[in-house]
């Protein structure tokens, strides 16, 4: 199972909460597409096999790509890799970019899954977040995508925003359910350093999210979606049976992937590498065949910690037999520490598997950190 992630680092507007790498200037877009295509060729042998189970366009805002951009990228990928009708090809799209013309372009290039950044169906939330779309576009784009034949849809929602009341969040959930979308990703509003939101809160221009309200909205989300047949297969992700995200599930389950574009990460089971998060330096490096990339050789402790961090977030949890493969010292440490989490009601043990309880899902990061093995 191998996948390619392509980071498209351009956006129309800067969302106040976002800490991903992007630029609101499209000045370097043509050069970026050329550099991305060059990187695909340079790194064609990175993955263990050339057949892809997933291709994922993330960002940034990949829905800004034009037909000619997608043509160059897909033709380059096809020179070095293969895929078939079962390959999941996802493109992240903003509601304001979705119209009959763009949908036709996406279908032309066999994109079979759209990830739509709705975030909320209320203008109050969207304005506070500094999103480029409005509430009307949030609803219209889903219907337009479905009418165009995109059955495999996922939308993003954000809970915990200061502007989102419990009643508004309830309505966001019911509106989402009314579209019968097969997959939903929902993220807690968090305040990251070096974002506009961090500065606004620090200078008292905005109030910080309320952790208790965020927790209550998360519980409401889980209860409603599970009761409507969604599987809560990862803390932030819900899918109807047969509609788990292939690309992201492979991340969480330790499959290899190749990251293309500025700031993109790659993983080959032995090393992790990442490109420089700077558009100009990325482009110059790729065009000169001297990519600006850092590589980390993963120790057994790092591999163990990453397995704990990603595995615990999923409904499959972590497995003691897998943990033993990282060495007896890590296995002994895990067995010692996990007992406390089981006793506290944060983790369930079912035979050789350990997974978070409903309570534990509220404290996933803290629990993972307690189970991390630190080399002395």
PECOR-V208780 format. One record per pair of residues at least 12 apart in sequence whose C-alpha atoms are under 8 Angstrom apart, sorted by sequence separation. I is the first residue (numbers start at 1). GAP is how many residues later the second one is. D is the distance in Angstrom with one decimal. If there is no record, write none. Layout:
# PECOR-V208780
i;gap;d
I;GAP;D
I;GAP;D
This chain:
# PECOR-V208780
i;gap;d
9;12;6.3
10;12;5.1
11;12;6.1
12;12;5.4
122;12;7.7
123;12;5.3
255;12;8.0
256;12;4.8
263;12;4.7
345;12;7.0
346;12;7.6
9;13;4.2
10;13;4.9
11;13;4.9
12;13;7.7
121;13;7.9
122;13;5.2
225;13;7.5
255;13;7.8
256;13;6.2
262;13;5.3
263;13;5.2
264;13;8.0
346;13;5.7
347;13;6.2
8;14;7.8
9;14;6.0
10;14;5.7
11;14;7.6
121;14;4.8
255;14;7.4
261;14;7.0
262;14;5.6
263;14;4.2
345;14;7.2
346;14;4.0
10;15;6.9
120;15;7.3
121;15;7.6
254;15;7.3
259;15;7.7
262;15;5.0
263;15;7.4
345;15;7.2
346;15;7.7
10;16;6.5
262;16;6.2
275;16;7.7
276;16;5.8
121;17;6.1
191;17;7.8
262;17;6.1
275;17;6.1
276;17;6.0
120;18;7.6
121;18;7.1
275;18;4.5
276;18;7.8
10;19;7.9
190;19;7.5
274;19;5.6
275;19;6.6
304;19;6.9
91;20;6.9
118;20;5.6
189;20;7.0
262;20;5.8
273;20;6.7
274;20;5.5
89;21;7.4
90;21;6.1
93;21;6.7
95;21;6.5
261;21;7.6
273;21;5.4
274;21;6.7
89;22;5.0
90;22;6.4
91;22;6.6
92;22;6.0
93;22;6.0
94;22;5.7
95;22;6.7
273;22;4.2
304;22;6.1
89;23;5.5
90;23;4.6
91;23;5.2
92;23;4.5
93;23;4.9
94;23;5.3
95;23;6.6
272;23;5.8
273;23;6.1
303;23;7.5
88;24;6.6
89;24;5.9
90;24;5.6
91;24;6.0
92;24;5.9
93;24;6.3
94;24;7.2
271;24;6.8
272;24;5.3
88;25;6.9
90;25;6.8
92;25;7.2
189;25;7.9
271;25;5.5
272;25;6.7
301;25;7.3
155;26;7.9
188;26;6.8
271;26;4.5
272;26;7.0
300;26;5.6
304;26;7.5
341;26;7.4
154;27;6.5
157;27;7.7
159;27;7.1
270;27;6.3
271;27;5.3
300;27;7.6
63;28;7.1
153;28;6.1
154;28;6.7
155;28;7.0
156;28;6.2
157;28;6.4
158;28;5.5
159;28;6.3
160;28;5.7
161;28;5.7
270;28;5.8
52;29;6.9
62;29;6.5
63;29;6.5
152;29;7.8
153;29;6.3
154;29;4.6
155;29;5.3
156;29;4.8
157;29;4.6
158;29;5.0
159;29;5.1
160;29;5.3
301;29;7.4
50;30;7.1
51;30;5.8
52;30;6.1
53;30;6.9
62;30;5.9
63;30;4.7
152;30;6.7
153;30;6.4
154;30;5.2
155;30;6.2
156;30;5.5
157;30;6.4
158;30;5.7
159;30;6.0
188;30;7.9
50;31;4.8
51;31;4.7
52;31;5.2
61;31;6.6
62;31;6.3
63;31;6.6
152;31;7.9
154;31;7.0
156;31;7.6
158;31;6.1
321;31;7.2
50;32;6.1
51;32;5.6
55;32;7.5
56;32;8.0
61;32;6.3
320;32;5.5
53;33;7.4
54;33;5.2
55;33;6.3
56;33;5.9
57;33;6.1
58;33;6.5
59;33;7.5
61;33;6.9
64;33;7.1
319;33;5.6
320;33;6.5
337;33;7.2
338;33;6.9
53;34;4.7
54;34;4.6
55;34;4.7
56;34;4.8
57;34;4.7
58;34;5.6
63;34;6.2
319;34;4.5
337;34;6.1
37;35;7.3
41;35;7.4
52;35;6.7
53;35;6.4
54;35;5.7
55;35;6.3
56;35;6.1
57;35;6.2
63;35;7.8
74;35;7.6
128;35;7.4
318;35;5.6
319;35;6.4
33;36;6.7
37;36;6.0
40;36;7.1
41;36;8.0
44;36;6.0
54;36;7.8
96;36;6.9
114;36;7.4
119;36;7.8
125;36;7.2
143;36;7.8
317;36;6.3
318;36;5.3
22;37;7.1
23;37;7.8
36;37;7.7
40;37;6.8
44;37;7.6
96;37;5.3
113;37;6.8
116;37;7.6
118;37;6.1
119;37;5.3
120;37;5.9
142;37;7.7
316;37;7.6
317;37;5.3
318;37;6.6
334;37;6.1
21;38;7.6
22;38;5.3
67;38;6.1
71;38;7.5
95;38;6.2
112;38;6.8
113;38;7.8
114;38;6.9
115;38;6.1
116;38;6.3
117;38;5.9
118;38;5.6
119;38;3.8
120;38;6.7
125;38;5.6
316;38;8.0
317;38;4.2
333;38;7.8
20;39;7.6
21;39;7.0
33;39;7.7
37;39;6.0
41;39;7.0
63;39;8.0
70;39;7.3
94;39;7.6
113;39;5.1
114;39;5.2
115;39;4.8
116;39;4.6
117;39;5.0
118;39;6.1
119;39;5.0
124;39;6.5
125;39;6.4
316;39;6.6
317;39;7.1
20;40;7.3
33;40;7.3
37;40;7.9
112;40;6.7
113;40;5.7
114;40;6.3
115;40;5.5
116;40;6.3
117;40;7.3
315;40;6.6
333;40;7.2
96;41;6.3
113;41;7.7
115;41;7.3
314;41;7.6
315;41;7.8
95;42;5.9
96;42;8.0
99;42;7.2
103;42;6.9
312;42;7.8
95;43;5.6
98;43;5.8
312;43;6.0
313;43;7.6
330;43;6.6
100;44;7.3
104;44;7.7
312;44;6.5
2;45;6.8
96;45;7.7
99;45;7.0
103;45;6.9
162;45;6.9
2;46;7.7
95;46;5.5
98;46;7.6
122;46;7.7
162;46;6.9
2;47;7.3
98;47;7.6
162;47;5.3
166;47;7.9
183;47;7.9
2;48;8.0
4;48;7.5
100;48;7.6
161;48;5.7
162;48;7.1
169;48;6.9
173;48;6.9
313;48;7.7
2;49;7.1
3;49;5.4
6;49;7.8
8;49;7.0
10;49;7.1
11;49;5.4
160;49;6.0
187;49;5.8
2;50;5.3
3;50;5.8
4;50;6.5
5;50;6.1
6;50;6.2
7;50;6.3
8;50;6.1
9;50;5.3
10;50;4.9
11;50;5.2
160;50;6.9
170;50;7.6
186;50;5.2
1;51;6.9
2;51;5.7
3;51;4.6
4;51;4.9
5;51;4.8
6;51;4.9
7;51;5.1
8;51;4.7
9;51;4.5
10;51;5.7
121;51;6.0
160;51;7.5
166;51;6.8
173;51;7.6
185;51;5.5
186;51;6.4
313;51;7.0
1;52;5.8
2;52;6.9
3;52;5.7
4;52;6.2
5;52;6.1
6;52;6.0
7;52;5.0
8;52;5.5
9;52;6.9
10;52;7.6
120;52;6.4
185;52;4.5
312;52;7.4
3;53;7.7
5;53;7.0
6;53;7.9
7;53;7.1
8;53;6.4
9;53;8.0
11;53;7.7
160;53;6.3
161;53;7.8
184;53;6.0
185;53;6.3
254;53;7.4
8;54;5.5
10;54;7.7
121;54;7.9
160;54;4.2
183;54;7.5
184;54;5.2
253;54;7.9
7;55;7.9
159;55;6.3
160;55;7.9
183;55;5.7
184;55;6.4
183;56;4.3
309;56;7.6
312;56;7.4
160;57;6.9
182;57;5.9
183;57;6.4
253;57;7.3
159;58;6.4
182;58;5.4
252;58;5.1
253;58;6.7
159;59;7.2
252;59;6.2
309;59;5.5
183;60;6.4
308;60;6.2
309;60;8.0
182;61;6.2
183;61;7.1
183;62;7.9
252;62;7.5
308;63;7.4
308;64;7.3
305;66;7.8
305;67;5.2
304;68;7.7
305;68;6.5
304;69;7.6
301;72;6.2
301;73;7.1
301;74;6.9
235;78;5.4
234;79;5.3
235;79;6.5
234;80;4.1
233;81;5.4
234;81;6.0
233;82;4.7
232;83;7.0
233;83;7.7
152;91;7.8
16;112;7.9
17;112;6.7
16;113;5.4
15;114;5.7
16;114;5.9
15;115;5.0
14;116;7.0
15;116;5.7
13;117;7.4
14;117;7.7
13;118;7.0
13;119;6.2
12;120;7.1
235;126;6.7
215;147;7.1
88;158;6.7
88;159;7.3
17;172;7.7
17;173;7.4
19;173;6.6
17;174;6.5
18;174;7.7
19;174;7.8
17;175;7.0
19;175;7.2
19;176;6.0
18;177;6.4
17;178;5.9
16;179;6.3
17;179;6.5
16;180;4.8
17;180;5.3
16;181;5.0
17;181;7.7
56;191;7.1
54;192;6.8
55;192;7.3
53;193;7.7
54;193;5.5
53;194;7.6
48;208;7.9
47;209;6.8
47;210;6.9
47;211;6.8
46;212;7.1
40;220;6.9
48;220;7.9
39;221;6.7
47;221;6.7
39;222;7.7
46;222;7.4
36;224;6.4
36;225;5.7
35;226;7.9
21;241;7.8
21;242;6.7
3;244;6.6
32;247;7.5
35;247;7.8
39;247;6.4
35;248;5.5
38;248;6.6
1;249;7.4
38;249;7.3
36;250;7.9
28;251;7.9
32;251;6.1
35;251;5.5
5;252;7.3
7;252;7.5
9;252;7.9
28;252;7.9
31;252;6.8
35;252;6.0
2;253;6.6
3;253;7.0
4;253;5.7
5;253;6.2
6;253;6.1
7;253;6.1
8;253;6.8
9;253;7.2
1;254;6.2
2;254;5.4
3;254;4.8
4;254;4.8
5;254;4.8
6;254;4.7
7;254;4.9
1;255;7.1
2;255;5.4
3;255;6.3
4;255;5.9
5;255;6.0
6;255;5.9
7;255;6.6
2;256;7.9
4;256;7.3
7;256;7.6
21;256;6.2
7;257;6.1
21;257;7.9
6;258;7.4
5;259;7.6
9;270;7.7
